[in-house]
């Protein structure tokens, strides 16, 4: 997927159109000049090939370079409104492409700041939804992405929360009954959550012992799994540094959610 050529945009459209379920017909109003499949093709193609940061840059690129592929583009304001209307369909499509049956998963979380820390008191767009959170890099204001990936780096489960939600609390949402082993860092060492997941899903949590723990031994297979935990760190690096998952450009909470879902969906498609 990383070597896509301009002519492959038709193949991307065909896959999206075949995968999406038929949309319900609107109950009045003027119909959109773009179909949902065409719109999602524009969004996925941009995220996979061009990696642009803003919707404005995305729209202008389509106007200048893909006018033949999409001859009936709406004005920018209506284009953005259509994007927000397709958010439920994007969520459905993302759920369909998750590798939900993988027995081995690597779990972790990463901060998604919505603004610089010194601007948090005056930030209004995500006020009431975003929160302050702290990790090894310091304090952040925004959201947190909790995710699980398989050994190939493909997303298996995801959850978005305010930045102050602890990693272990979200663990039941990113694993399921198919998960036999979940490998995480020290944030997942709580015995209460480990017991809960074993009773609910039959899942074993593998995490490093606490530095002060003197009675817990680490077997060779646990050491091998913990050594491979960098796979999820690589996934976060691609999402944040190459696909621009972290942003401060959206002007509404729905805009933030749409941006995150669009990037996560493009990442999953790029993993094959």
N, C-alpha and C positions, 0 to 999 in steps of 0.2 A: 504493500500500500504506500510505502514511502517513495516509490518511483512512478507515481501516477503521471500520466501524460494527459494533455488537454482532451483528447478523444475519449478518455475513460470516464468523463463526466456522464456520458449516456449510460454506462454500466452501473455507476453509482445510483443514478435515477431509477433504473430498472430494479435494482435490488431493494431500494427503499420503497418503491411503489408496490412491489410484490410482497414485502414484509408487512407494511402497514395494513391494518384492517380498514375497511371502508368507513369513511367518516359519516356521521349523521348529517342529514340535510338541514341547512339553516331554516329557521322558522320566520322567514321574512328578511327584508333588507337586501341590499345589493350584493351579489355574489363576488367573491374575491377573484381578481384577475389571475392570480397564481394559485395553483392547487397546493395542498399541503405537501405532496410528494416533491413538487418543484421547489418549494421553499426549503424543505429539509435537505434537498440536494445542494442548494446554494450554501446552506449553513455547514453541512458536512464537508463539502468540497473546499470551502475556505479554511476550515480548521485543519484539514488533512494536508493541504498543499501550501497555503499562503501564511497561515498562523497570524492573522491580523488581530489587533487588540480591541478595536471598537467596531460597533455595528455600522457606524458612518463610513469607516474605511472599507468594510465589507461591501456595503451597498454601492459605493463609488466604483469599486473594482468590477462588480457585476455589470454596472452601467457601461463601463469603458471597454471591458474585455469579453463579456459574455452576452452581449445584446442579441446575437443570433441564437444562442441557446434559450434565452428567456426574453422574447420580444415584447411581452406584455407586463413589464415591471410597473408596479404602482409607485406613487411618490414615496419619499423616504418615511414620512409620518405613518402612512398606511402600511408600509412594509414592516415597521417596528410593531405596530398593533397586531398585524397578522402573526408575527413571531410569537408574541405573548399568547395569542389564542391557541397556538399549536403546542404550548407547553405540556398539556396533558398527553398529547400524542408522542411528544419527545420522551416523556417519562415512561410511557408504555413501551416504546421502542427500546429504550435503555434497559428496561427490565427484561425484555425478550433476549437481548444479546449478552446478558450477564452469564458467567459460567457458574450457575447456581448448584451444580451437582458435583463439584470438585471435592474430593475427600481430604485433601491437604491444602491448607490456606495459611498465608502469612498476613498478619493483622497489624495495623498501626493507625495513627492519626497524624494529621498535619494541619497547621494553622492557615486560615484564609483571611488575612486582614482586609478590612474594607477601607481603611485609611491609615495614615501615619499616626503613631501613638499620640503625638502632641496635638492632633486634631480631633481626637476622640470625643472631647467634651462638646464640640460644635458640630459634630457629624449628625445629620438629621435623617438621611435616607433610610438607614437600617436601625434607627433608634427604636428601642423596645424589642428588637429581635437579636441584634448583635450584643456581645458581652465581652468583658475582659477575661483573658486567659493567659496562662503562663506555661512555658516549656523550657527546655534547656537553652533556648536562644533568648529568653527574656519574656517580657509582657507583650501581648498583642490585643487588638480590639477588632472583633469581627466574628467569624464563624470557624467551625472546625470540620474537616472532612475525615470521617472514619471509614476505612476501607479494608477489604480483604482481597488478596490476589492469589492466583495459583502459581505453580513453579515457573510458568511461562510469562508471568507478569500480567495476565489478563484479569480484569475485575471480576470478582465473584459476589461481593456484597458491598453496598455503600450506604452511608447515612450522613446527613448534614445536620449539625447542631450548633447552638451558640458556643463560643470558645471556652466557656467555663464548665462545660460538661466533661466529667472524667471519662477516660478511655474505657475503663472496665464496665461502666454502666451501659455502654452502647454495644458491647460485645454480642449480646443475644440477637441484635438486629443485623449483624454482618456475617453471622454463621447460621447454619440450619442443620436439619437432621442428617443431611448428606455429609457434613463435616465430621471427620473422624479425629483429625489433629489440627489444631490452630496454634501457630507459632507467633509469639509476640515478645515485646520487650518487658522491662520491669514494671510497667504500668498494669500488666495483666497478671500479677502474682497473687492477687487477693484470693485467699482460700475459699471465701464465701461464694464468689463468682465461679471459681473453678468447680466447686461442688454443684452449683446450680446448673451449669452447662452439662455436666456429666449426667445429672438426673433428668434434664430436659431433652438433650440431644444425644447423649452418649459421646460427647466430645472431650478429648484430652487437650488441655492447655499446656503448651511447652513454653516456659519463660525462664530467663536466667535467675539463679538464686540471688537473694538480697545480699549485699556485701557483708552484712553482719550475721547472715545465716550460717551456722556451724554444723547443722545436722542434715541438711539437704544435699544429696549427692547428684552429680550430673553424669548420666550414662553417655556412651559413645554416640548413640543414635540421636540423642538430644543435642549433643554438641554439633553434630553434622547439620541438623535442622536449624539451630540457632546461627550457625555460620552462613547459612543461605538466606538469612532474614534481610539481607541487603536488596533482595529482589523488590520488595515493596518500597524501599527507599529510592530505587531507580525509577519505579513507576511515579512516585511523587515528584521526582526531579523532572521527568518528561512533562508531566502535567503542569508544573508551575514555571519551569524555566523555558520550555519550548512551545507549549500550547497556551501559555498565559492564563492559567486558571485563576490566579490572583489578580483582582482588578478593583478599581475604584470608580469606574466610569458609569455603571448603571445608575439610573435615577429613581429606582423603586426597588422594593424587596423582591417583587416578581422578576424584575430585571436581573437581579443577582442570581436568583434561582435558575432563570432561563440560561444565563451565561454558564453557570456551573454544569447544568445538565448537557448543554451543547458540547462543551469541551470534554466531559466524561464520555459522551457517546462517540465523539470523534476518536478519542483515545482507544476505546474498545474496538472500534472498527479497524483502526490501524494495527491492532494486535492480531488481526485475522480471525 
